[in-house]
Structures are given as structure tokens and as C-alpha cells.
Amino acid sequence: MCGIVGYIGKRHALPIILDGLKRLEYRGYDSSGVAILTEAGLTIKRRKGKIKDLVELVRHETIDGTMGLGHTRWATHGKPSDENAHPHRAGDVVVVHNGIIENYTELRAFLKDRGHHFKSETDTEMIAHLIEDHIKAGEPFEGAVLSAVRLLKGSFALGIMHVKTPDRLITVREASPIVLGFGNDENLFASDMPAILPYTDRMMFMKDGTMAVITPDAVRLMDFSGRGLPTEPGRYDISATMAEKGGYKHFMQKEIFEQPHAITDTMRDRILFDTKDITLGDVLLEEKGLGSVKRIHFVACGTSYHAGLAGKYIVEEITGIPVDVDVASEFRYRTPLVNKGTLTIAISQSGETADTIAAIRLAQRQQSSTLGICNVIDSTVARESDQVLYTHAGPEISVASTKAFTSQLIAIYLLAIHIGRITGRVSRQQASAYIDTLVSLPSLLDAILKQEDRIVAIAKEYSRYSDFLYLGRGISYPVALEGALKLKEISYIHAEGYPAGEIKHGPIALVGPDMPVVFIAVKGRVYDKIRSNIEQVKARDGKIISFTTADGREVPELSDAVFFLPAIDELFTPVLSVVPLQMLAYHIAVLNGTDVDQPKNLAKSVTVE
């Protein structure tokens, strides 16, 4: 949510900052802007709309400074407009900001009483005035920033310039991500790695409550008291081309097709093929007293929450340990019954989802051990959990998550088998069978992806409908939720996921010829039940689209459209059944002409409440 880029060095800053902003488009935004300090003075350019509109605004201007800030804004305080776009200036102070300042109203009133005048409706402009107020009181640039941030409540990642201090930039992190990039005679910072990958592979993720002072040849790190902290960049072996489309029309399509490779990378070096066992060297559950774990609690948001719902079926089936699943934003505002006997597992692609981070902290306060399942290395979820299981799925750029879901499921399978082996619930023979199924999944996904033309045909037939119902039973119910979410996210078509067994408790009232009903009808213990649900919809003239592993005639004969999935153990079907649902949502969105990678009002990483 929002994107920040800062650069100081020997090169012209503007093209580097604009390139970085383009690479952060996936985070979601409604306006953008840049601030460049040149020998002639400060230039600020802001524009509502897409980055291409900002590029057009500066195309014919000469802005050749070597220090600057850039920002993509997702509106919180103040509507999307040129005036509310960042950067914001107060006197000689320029600020860009990701997050929400909770005590904004009080601080703004305080500053108005001191004679400050505001030009926008944003909480960000207030931060610039607050820093300027401390500078006017005689504090140096760095001290003024520290004094100001100690007054702020909420979440904030800041990039700050001072016109009269032209040799340095400052960036601050509190509950919103910032990564530092270390170059040769130049340094950068940004909200996420893709913005700076073309310029350096030496990076460091800032921690909450820290500030960095950045010059072309050095980065000094400190906490909010001003105490110096070690600066320890690491090398990240991720090529910039991994964030490119690679010939696909959209990042979402590319990431759908990357899933065989992504889930392979999640399994890589974690399966012992000679002994048919699981090793999770980076997750030392045995040493954390797994035998004392009486319950597992998944917390997550959005697509990751759906992975957690499927994870409940997976973990309970394999380990016999009871599992609860909570939306993180609900978990953190009630009194969850987690304690020393609970393993709380936080699932997050970015590792920066604010509600999920808060849920981890709450669980730890109640003495629950915590495990993070996430994709981004050194993210907040990874750092703050007691243990972390990385999915290694590679950068996911599209706002609508695809490969994150399947790689999270793979991580949960690996974890469940590992726990089952440690506790003795899973025999070596059972583990071998589970592993054989896991390693078959990439090739089965390849076979599904090769049937894209079939999905395109279904999309063309049904793209004109305005409402969809997705139904599944058992472990396919979370898949129905995820399929409906994908469709509504990127096509703006109303879609609802529901347990098929509950159809008579409301949804059946909506069934008719104008309501396509998507069934996930995999072979398994409730197959006969969902076939009965299909017949109920058919009797009411519903349009039926079935995704099935059935080799019989019943489901195809009842369906108006059918997509056949490879036969596999029911427990592992979510990895396969979700992929054609992703493709269906994608192609319906393309046919309807929506912005697939950057759907309106959505952000990739929800770093504020």
C-alpha cells in the first residue's frame, strides 16, 4: 500500500526514482509524485492517476538533480487529487509517507495554533510541518526528525529531504516497510525490493522504531532515541528480471504460469528423497517443544486466510492436532484463547500485513509460540516470529495473489508431514505416500496450464454475467472462497463463495439462469453430496460450471461447462483446483477490459489497518 523511493548519489535521480515507482505499481495507488533537489532549487511534480501521467508531466523538463524522493499514494486522509498527492512540503522540509497517523487531528490542530497553514487534507503534510516546526525552534535536521517522529502515533514509513541540508536523505520506519539499498557512491531506499534491484543486490530491511541518515557514501542507522545501531546489509540473489512480465500480457498471468516452478522451489531441499522424509532445517520445531503443542492457530488475511482455512483440513488430517483459523484483523481485537500450548502460525505473502503482525505480537504476549509462513525474506513477520518457513516463491507483483496461495499450501503440507513424523502420528510409509503426491504436483499443474484455451472458452461464454456463486465442500470450500475472491478482485463482478452443504440456507434463493454457479466437485468423501447440490441447481435452471476430478459421466452431464482436473488424493486437490479458477478470473477480467494487475481500490500489501 503506497510506494516510496529515495535516491542520493552521482547519477540523475529522476529516471531512477520514476523507474522505482513503476516497479512498485503493484502495491496499489491513485496518484504519484517526485521531489528532486537541483542546483537551481527544489522541484516537486505531482499528478493524480497513473505513473505514465507523471512521466508525461515531466517529459519536457530538465530536472537533473542527484538527490530526490518519489511516491505512489493510496488515499487514506484526503481524496485522490493533485493537491493530496505526495511529496508534501512545509518550508524547506519535504516528506513522503506510507501509513496512517492516528493522532493526526490533534497534531494538525496544535500546528495550526502555532501559525502553520495547510494546503492539503493529508496527514503527511502535517508531518512536514511538524519537522519544520522543530527546525524553526533551532534543532538540526536529524534532531528535528527524531523529535517529530517521537510524537507520531500510528504506522509510518517516511522519506524526508531538507532543502538546506542537501547532502543527505532521511528515512524512518514504524510499522510500514522500508528496505535500504547500498551502492557504489550512491544509496537508495524503497518500500520493497523490486524498486532497487536494478541498482544493487546489497540490501537491509529496517526494523520498527529506526531512522536511517543516508548520504552517497554512507548509511547511519539509529533508534528513535538517537542511539546508533549496526548497519549490516546482506546480498540478495534475486534478479531484476524476475519482476518483469517475461512476455506475458500481465504479471498475474505470468505468476499463474510460474506456479509449477514456485511450488518446486518451496519443496526444494526440504524433501529427503532417499529416506522419503521431510527436513525443515530452518524451522526447529523439535527444539521448541512441539510435544507440548495442544492446538495450532492460523492467523492471516485475504488469500492467505483462505490458505489457512485449507490448512486446517490438511493439518488436522495429517497430524490429528486441532486447528483454529482466524482473520488476523478479528483475532487482534478479541481475546483469543492462545497460550503456551498453542502454536500460532501467521501466513503472509509480504510479511508486512499490519493486522497479521499485530496478531503475532498478541499471541506472543499470551505466551504462544509463533511461526511465520511468508515469501519475503527478512520481512517483519519473518523477523518477529519465533520461527519462519519461507515459501521461496519469488516476487509476486500482481495485486491479486496466485502463486502465493499454492506455495503457502505446499509449506503447510511440508509442515504437517514434519509435525506428524515428529509426533509419531505419521509413519514412514505414510510420509512416503504424501511426499510422492507432493512431488507429482508440478507436472500436474503443467498439464492444467496447457488447457488454458479451455478456460478462455468458458470465460468468453460467461464474462457478461454480473453475479457468480462458487460452491465447494470439505477442503474444496476454501478453494471456492478463493475462486470467488479472485473474480471479484480483478473483474469487479460480484462473486460469493459458500459451503455447498449450506446452499439451502440462503444461496439457493439466488439460483437461476442469470446466476452462474461454479462447483469444485473433486472425487472424495463428499463427492456424492456435491453431485446432489449440482442436481439441485440444475433443477432451478442454474448455469453450472464444474471443475472436477470425476471420471464418470454424472457431473459432466449435469454441467453447462466442465473442466477436468487430474485425479489425485483429495487432501491435495486445492493446489490443482485453484489454478483454473485463477485463470477463469483472469480471462474474464481481460475480456471485460479491467486493469488486471492493479485493480481499483486494492493494494498488494495492506500495511495499515
N, C-alpha and C positions, 0 to 999 in steps of 0.2 A: 504494500500500500504506500504510494508515493515513492519517488526515487530521488536520491541525492548523488551528485558527483562533484568532487573538488579536485583541482589540479594546481600545482605550482612547480615550475621548473624552467627549462630553457627553450621549450617549444611554444608555439602559439597555442593558447589554452582553448580557444573557441571550438576548433574542429574536434579536439579530444573530448571536450565536455559534451558536445552535440552527439558524438558517436556513443559516448557512455549512456546518455539519456535514451537513445534509440534501443540500446541493449537492455534497458530497464523498462521498456514499454509494457512488458508482460505483467508488471506489478499493478497496472491499472492507473489511469489518470484522466483528468479532464482539462488540464492546462499545463503549460510549461514555461520555463524562463531561464535566462542566463545573466550573470553579472561578471564582467571582465574588467580588471583594473589595468589600464594602459598608461603610457607616459602622459597622455592628454587628460587623463582623469578616469572616472568610473562610468562604464556603460552598462545599463540594465535594459534588457529586452524581455518582454513577457507577452504571451499570447494564449488566449482560450483556444481549445481544440487540440489537434494532433501536433506532434513534433514537426511534421512537414510544414505546418503553418508557421512555426517559429523559424525554421530554416529559411522559408521564403521571406520572412520579415528581415532577416539579417543578410540575405544573399548578396546584396549590392553595397554593403557597408564594409569598411576596413576597420576591423576590431582585432588588433594584433598584440594584445597583452599576453603575458606569460603566467598569469595567475587568475583564477576565476572559480565560480560556483555555478552549478546547474541544478534544475529541479523539475520533476514532474509531480503535479499536485492532484490529489484525490480529495475533493471538498469535504471538510468537516465543519469548521466555522466559516460561514460565508459561502454564497453560491458560486459556481464556476463562472469566472469572468476575468478579463484582462487585469482589472484592479486587484482582484484577490489572488491572482497567480503570484508565485514566488519567482525571484527573490524579493524580499522586502527590505526597505531602507529606513533608518532613523538617523539623521545627521550623517556621520561618517561610518555608521555600522550597517552592514548588510548581512542578512540571515536567510538561510533556507532551513526548512524544518519538516520532519516526518513525525507524526504523532498527534497527541491531543494534550493541551494544557488544561488540567481540571480546575485550577484556580485562576483561570484567565479573566473572569469577570471582575474579581476583586483586584487583581493586579492592574488591569486596564483602568479601573476607577481610581486607584492610587496614583497612577501615572498622569491621568487627566487632571487630578488635583494639583499635580506638580507642573502643569503647564504643557504637557505633551499633547500633540494633535495627531489624530489617526486618519489615514486615507483609505483604509480597507476595513473589512469586517473580520479579519483573520486573527487567530491567537498568535500567529507567527510575527506579525508586525509588532505586537506587544513585546515579544522577546527582544527585538531590535531596540525598541525604546527603553526597555529595562537595562540593557547593556549600556546604551548611550547615557542613561541617567547616572550610572556608576562612573563612567568615564568623565562626565562633567563634574562629578564630585571629587575628581583628582586621582582616580585609580588607573593604573596602566591597563592596557588591552586585556592581557591574560587574567589579571586580578579582577577586572570588571566582569569578565565572562564567568569566572568562578563564583563571584558574589551573586550574579544573576541566577545561575542555574541552581544555586542552593535555595532560591526562593520558589522555584517551579515545582508544581505537583502534577504528576501525570506521566505520560510517555513521550520521549523526545529523542530524536537524532538530529543534531544541528550541524550545519556548516556555516562558518562565520568569517567575514572579512572586515578589516578596519582600514579605511582609505589612508589614514595617516600612519599605518603600520604595514607598509607594502611588502615586507619581506617574509610574511607568514600567514598561514591559514590556521583556523582552529576548528576542530570537530569534537562534538560531545555526544556521548551515548547514555541514555537511560531508558531501558525497556523497548528500544527500537534499534534495529541492527545497523552497524557500521563496520565495514572492512577497510583496513589500511593497506595501501599498495606501495611497495618500496622499489624505486627505480634507480637509475644512474643519473645523478644531478637533477632528479625530479621525483616527486612523490605525489600520491593520489589518495583519495578516499571515496567510498561509494556505499550505497545501501546493500549491494550484493556483488558477488564476484564477476559476473559477466561484463560489467561496465569497465573493469580494469584489466581483464585477462589479456587483451591485445598488447598491453604495455608492460606487464611484469607478471612473473609467477611467484614473487615473494610477497606474501600477504600475512596479515594478522587481524583476527576478529577482536574488536574491542569488547570489553566487559561492561556491564551496567555500572553507572557511577564513575565513569572515567572521562578524561578530556585529553586530546592529543593536540600538541602545537607542532605544526608542520612547516618546514622550510624546504628549499630544493635539495638540501644535503643532509637533513636530519629529521627525525620524528621523536619528540619528547612526550612521554605518557605520564599522566598523574591522576590521582583520585580527586574528588571534589573538595578535599581539604587542602589540596596543593602538594600532597606528598608524592614524590617521584615513584614511578613504577617501572619495572623492566620492560623493554621493548624487544620482543622475541618473534620476529617474523619466521614463518615456515614456507617451504616450497610446495606449491600445489600443481600437480601434474594433470592439469585439465586444459586442453587446447581451446583457443577461442572459437575454432570452427565447430566445436560441439554445441555452441549456441547459435549456429546458423541453420537455415532451413534445409540445406543439402538437397535441393531440387524439388522438395515438396512444396505444395501451394501454401500451406500453413504449418506453423510449429506443431499444432495439435495433431495434424495428420502425420507428421514426422515422428512425433512421440508415440502415437499409436503403433506405428510400424517398428519402433525401436524396442517394443516390449519383449520379444524373444531374447534380444541381447541384454536388456535391462535385468530381466529375472535371472538370466545366466550369471550376470555379474553379482547379483545378490547371493546366489548359491556358491559362487567361486571361492575355493579354498575353505569352504565350510562343510563340505561333504567328503568323508573319508571313504573312497571307493573300494579300497582293499578290505576294510572291515565293515563296510556299509553302516557307517555311524556318522553322527554329527559332531563337529567341533566348533565351538564358538569361543575362540581364544580371546576375543575382545569383550566377552561377557562372562565374568567369573561368578556365575550364579552359585556354584558349589561353595565358594568361599563366603558367600553372603547368607549362608544358612537356608538354602532352599527348602530343606526338610521342615522348617518351621512355617513355611508359607501355607496358609489355610485357604486363601482366596486371592484371586487375581482381579484387578480392576483396570479396564481400559478407559482412558480419557482422550478425547480427540474432538476435532471439529470438521464439518463438511465431509468431503470424500474420505478423509482419514477416519472419521467416525463410522462410516459405512464399513471400512476395513476392520474396525474394531468389532462391529456387530457380527461380521462374518468370523472374526477371530474368536468370538465367544463359542460358536459352534465347533470350530477347529480345536481350540484348547480343551474344552470340556470333553470332546470325543476322544482326544488322544491322551490327555493326562488324568482325566477324572477330577480335576480341580475346579470348583465352582468359579464362574466368571461373571462379573458385572461390567456394564458398559455405560458410560456417561458422556453426554455432550459436555465438553470442558466448561463452557460458559454457564451451565447449570450446576455442575459439580462444585465450582468455586463459590457459589452463592447459597449453598445449603450446608448442612452438617453431615458430610459423608462419613459412613462408618468404616473408615480405614484405620489400620493400626499396625503394630509390629508383625502381625500375622498376615498382612496384605502386601502383595507386590503390585504397585501401581505402575501401569505401562502407558506412557504418553506417546501417541502416534502423531507425527507432524512431518510433512514433506520438507518444509523450510526450516523447521526447528525454531521459528521465530513467532509463532502464533501466540498472541498475548494471553488469551484465555487458557491455552494449554500450558504455558509456562506458569501461570498463576496456579493452575491445578497441581502441578508438580510441587510447587512450594508449599501449598496447603497440605498435600499428602505427607511431605517430609516433616512438617510441623507436628503432624499426628503420628510420627514415628514409622510411617510406612516406608519400606524400601522402594526405590524408583528405578525404572528402566525406560530409556528413550529409544523409540524406533524412528529414525529420521534419515534424511538423504543428505543434508548439507553438513559437511564436516565443520566442527568447532562452532556450530550454532548454539544458541542459548539452551535449547532442550538437551543437546548433546553434553554441554558443559555442566549443566546443573543437575542432571540425573545421576544417580549413583553409578549406573552402567549405561552404555549406549550400544545399540545394534544398528549399524549403518546399512542402508539398503544399496548404496553404490549404484543408483540408477542413472547417474549423470544429470546435468542441468535439465530442469523441466521449465520451459519458457511460457508455454501457453497457460493462460489463467485457468482454463478447465483442465483439471488433473486427470491423467490417464495412466502413464507408466508408474506413477507414484502408488496408485491403488494396487496394481498387480505385484509390484516389488514389495510393498508392505505386507501383502498376503503371504508371499514367499518367506519373508522374515518371520512371520508368525508361525508358519508351518515348521521352519527350522527350529524356532524356539520351543514350540510344543513338543517336537520329537526329542529335542535335547533334554527338556524337563522330564519327559516320560522315561527316558533312559536313566537319568539320574535317580528318579524316584522308584524305578523298577516297574512302573506301570506299562512300559513298552518293552517288549522282548527284542532281542537282536533280530529275530525273524520278522517281527512286525516293523521294526525300523527299516529293515532292508526293503520290505514291500513299499513303505511310504517313500523311501528315497528313490526307488525305481520309478514311481509315479512322478515325483518331482522332476527328475531329470528328463522325463518324456515331455514335459510341458512346453519347452521352447519349440520343439519341432511341431507339436500340435498347434501351437499359436501360429506358426508359419503357415500351416495348412489353412487355418481360418482366414488369415490375412490375404491369402491368394484368392479368396472368394469375395473380394471387395466388390466386384461387378454385381454380385447378387444383392449386396446391401444397397448399392446405388439404385438398382431397380426397385427395391422396396421403398427407398427414400423418395423416389420420383412418384410413386403411387400414393404416398401418404403425406407428403410435405405440405399439402394445402389444408390439412386439418388443424384446428386450433386447440384441441384438448386430447390428451392421451392418458391412459391408465396402465400402469405397469404392475404385474402381479407375479409373485413367487411364493413358494412355501419352503420352510426349513432354511437351509443355508442359501437358498436362492432368493429369499426375501430381501437381505441386504443388497443383493445384485439388482433387484427391482428398484430399490430406493436409489441406487447409484445410476441406473439407466435413466430414471426419471429426472434426476438432478442434472445429468449431462445434457438432456434435451432442453430443459428449461434454461440452463445457464447460457447456452450459446445460440439457441434459436428463438428464445423468448416465447416459446409455446408452453402453455400451461400443461404440466405433467405431474402426476401423483403416483407415488409408489405405495403399495399396500400388501399386507399378507393375504394371499389368495383365499385362505380359510375364513377371512373376515369379510369377504365380498358381500355377503348378505346383511352385514351390519352397516350398510350405508352406500358403498360404492355402486352396488348393482342398480341403484336408482338412476344412475347416470348413463348406464349402458344403453346403447342404441346405434343406429347406423352412422351417426356423426361422432362417435367416440371410439377410435381405435384402441384395442386392448392388447398390450404386449405381455405375453406369457413366457416366463422362463420355466420350461417344462422338462427338467432333466430326469433321467431314469434314476430311481432311488426309492426310499421307503414311503414317500408320499406321492409317487408318480400317479397312482390311480386317483388320488384325491384331486390333484390339479387337473387331470383329464376331465374329471367331473365338473370342475369350475369352468373349463373351456366349453363344455356342453351347455352349462347354464348361460354363458354369454352368447353362445351360438343361438340358443332358443329365443334370445331377445334381440336378434338381428345385429349383434355387435360385430365390428370388424376385428378379426383376430389375426395377430402377428405372433407366430410361435418360434421360439428358439429352443430346440430340443435335441437331446441325445437319443431319442427314441428310434428304434429300428423297425417298429411296427407301422401300421397304417393309420392308427386311431387319430393321433394328433395332426398329422398332415391333412387327413381328410376333413377334419373339423376346421382347419385354418384357411384363411384367405391368403396368407403368405407364410412361408416357413423357411427357416434357416437351420440347417443340420449342423450340430456340434459333434466333435469326435467323442466317442464313448470313453468314459473314464470313471474311476471311483467317485461317487457322489461328493465326497468330502473335498475333492479338489476341483470341482466344476466351476466355482466362482472365477478362477483365473482365466478359464476359457470363455464362459458365458458372458462376461462383462465386455469383452473386446468387440464383438459385433454390435453390442448396444452403443459403445463409444462411436463406432463407425457410422451407425444409423443416425445418431445425433449430429455427428459432423456433417454428413452429406445432406441431411435435412436443412441444417443451418446454411450450408453453401448454396443450396437451391433457393433459399429464402433471402440470400444476399446480406446476411448479418456479418459483423466483424468477429470472426470465429476466435481469434487469439486474444482479443481484448474486448470481451462483451461489456456492454454498458453497465455502469454502477458496480462492477466487480473488481476485486484486486486479488493478485496472486497470493500475497502473504498478508493476512489480517493482523497487523502488528499493533492495532488499538482495539479497544472494546467496541 
